[in-house]
Amino acid sequence: MSNAQDPLVIFTPSGKRARVPAGTSVLDAARSMGVDLDSVCGGRGICSKCQVQPAYGDHSKHGITSSETALSEFNAVEERYDRVRGLKAGRRLGCQACIQGDVVLDVPPESQVHKQVVRKAATTRHIEMDPATRLYYVEVEPANMHTPTGDWERTQAALAAQWDIEKVSLALPMLSKLQAALISGEDKATLAIHTPREGAAQVIGVWAGFAEPALYGLAVDLGSTTIAAHLTDLVTGEVVASGGVMNPQIRFGEDLMSRVSYAMMNEGGAGEMTQAVREAMNELAVELSKEAEITTSDIYEAVFVMNPVMHHLLLGLDPTPLGMAPFALATNAALDLPAQDIGLNFADQAQVYILPLIAGHVGADAAAVALSEAPQNVDPLTLIVDVGTNAEILLGNKSRVLACSSPTGPAFEGAQISSGQRAAPGAIERVEIDPITKEPRFKVIGCDLWSDDPEFATQTAVSGVSGICGSGIIEAVAEMRIAGLVDANGLIGSAEATGTERLRPSGRTHSYLLHDGSVDGGSVIEVTQGDIRAIQLAKSALYAGARLLMDEFGTDEVERVVLAGAFGAHISPKHAMVLGMIPDCPLEHVTSAGNAAGTGAQIALLNVAARREVEALVHQITKVETAIEPKFQEHFVNANGIPHATAPFAQLRTVVDLPNPDFNAGGGGGRPRRRSRRS
Ligand code: FES
């Protein structure tokens, strides 16, 4: 109980204030007031997680004046800590400093348990740290002949008494580690405890004495074409390495259904694909660990988001039921399982969390997008398209959310394109075509200059101009449409019809020469009729999926469009709309969200409550099955036009002038209507 004479303590940034009896430690005061102040050692002056910064002087805002005697003097524990490890100027250890007078205490971000982690993504995002795996330091009763209890039983008693942690389990390999740790640590140990859900705590790491081991987690977006992962420090929330590899299952089939067919047609085929993806995961983990100067045995947790076929193949489940109605999943629930069960060579007891699936064709990646973009929390009707080999599409607002997936194929990732390549230095990622001269200029990944800049050749001397990636081909086709080189049906015109020698015959069709580096032994990059067809198929599938959700929602318009996906951040909204990848909408309402599925995986890795949130969310999302919906085909055919065969795209046409050539009958149609040069 406190009274009016007790010192008043105010914590910032939370602003929490209360009177506490003089002599209360700052850590105890923080705990009693519900202030977020960290501690791993339980107040023993070892971990330094409880640091606070007192602010002395006149605080008119808070109505108090605080003198330097408001906290007890620097004690021997703090002096020792300062001498050995160093304390920042003015900082105090909250477990040692006691409150003696009115004081304002700032809790710096590194001392907050639930600190906010800022992601440098396309959209800056805050994640509150609340990981499933945490470190706890315990001082265990020494063994006693007269009251014989085991090491583990005494450790459990210490966890209950010192941390209020009851009911913890421990696997056999950890028991032998505990035994050794208590001997060498003189009955003191640091434990990594993984609590994926209430009542399921287990020890997954043990170190002698007080330790600050490397504790890392991996957030993985396992896509059909690429596997992207972020290696993250589970204590600070910092991403220490990010990277991706191609999914090696591509050799068994480029899209999901061809992989399911491979499993159907070849005995042991599913097993081969399982092995391939697990090997790739382990290799990626090694690569990222090297980059971060840790080892894979420092990885204690991983979170996976993936579509249902990837999900089944990673888990070693038969994917063939996903190839035909009723698209039965082996399980759609979220899973907590040991990493070893799926062949991951991380820390011995590392754990994996797999986000729940929404339906037979709508995966955990869509669930992760919903977690990250939260359409269920906004008023405007929002369409989110996560562009990939298999597109995840969500449409909704506060009233309800619908989801589907659509088989776009790998064209948007640069595959099936004559000069296509994955996004890497040297790949063309931006394209402009002058509507008067029909001359192109472009940018490649790794260089900020346009190709018509005199310095471009020097700056790209190392990477060269090697091919065209997903965002590059989208811009190239859209620019060709704006410049009148491609008609609304997707046909490329001839040199004669368009007035540019860059259009060259190629069999019975034409190609547009984007870059010719052959004089210097470099590449020749063209956009062929086949490329346009591949993009048309991909974008039609995307649009048809979105349109199906709009039908289901009972609307012809959306208010916002969010482009997500590994290259979502790089797609230009204008070009995506000229192509008709997305429905008509004011261009300023089209935004990019970066890799939303990957962000969802990171949120789930760092915040255990978010796992419960997404598990509840998947039950609220209405899934629409594109594969059996007859209207899908009709929408798909109409969406083949650029931007669309029947939808007027009136909003787009207010900002982009689309000429109307017709290159039917071998590209010999009339010249396109001239238009003024764009700014
Ligand atoms: S709580 Fe660990 S040093 Fe204060």
Boltz pocket constraint, residues with backbone or C-beta under 6 A from the ligand:
constraints:
  - pocket:
      binder: B
      contacts: [[A, 27], [A, 38], [A, 39], [A, 40], [A, 41], [A, 42], [A, 43], [A, 44], [A, 45], [A, 46], [A, 47], [A, 48], [A, 49], [A, 50], [A, 93], [A, 94], [A, 95], [A, 96]]
      max_distance: 6.0
